Amino acid sequence: MNPLTELKEGLEILEPFLMRQNFVFDNYENEKSPTGLFSVATYKNKQKKFSIKYRTSIRQVIYQFDNSKVCHDFYLDKLGLADKMQLIDFQPDNELLSFKHILDDFEFLVEDFFDGKCVKLQEFSKLEENVIFTHNAKLREAYNFKYDTLRIDSARQLFNKKDFKKSMEIYNTVERKSRFNDLDNKIIAYCVRYI
């Protein structure tokens, strides 16, 4: 079955609830990612927005108020309801079951998101941004550490082959100069003298 057709069928499960909450369909968009093409359906109610990203199953559900947004699982987890959440994982074998699980989970979000002023959503949005920022910073640090090690090893090998210029060029690409040991500092000093 076509993913957009599946998405539309699933949205038929959610629409009666969304309409009672004064959410109206806004649009469909296609987004491309490294893993393929996704369809995104969006509903709006003034400053509030509800979006589902879909490709063979639900991949992401986002709740938004103004510029604050939070993912479904993070929202429910921070509300202390992770153990009651129905939409636990993707259900590729039964696409419509995921939509029924979201509908069940909506009851936990009525007070803050659907009927409320999204106070918790705004608070959790800042937390989620911090979690993502911290996670990305750790990934960048691990990436830089790994590639700095490779660069230093490469620069040392080029020095041993007496390619001082190329060795120095690679040493200059090392992100964390504090990773240089005494040997590296001596090699760099030697390269500078003989280039």
Salt bridges, closest charged atoms under 4 A:
ASP26 OD2 - LYS44 NZ 3.72
GLU31 OE1 - LYS53 NZ 3.14
ASP105 OD2 - HIS72 NE2 2.79
GLU123 OE1 - LYS120 NZ 3.94
GLU141 OE1 - ARG176 NH2 2.71
ASP148 OD1 - ARG151 NH1 2.97
ASP153 OD1 - ARG156 NH1 3.97
GLU169 OE1 - LYS166 NZ 3.88
ASP184 OD2 - ARG156 NH2 2.75
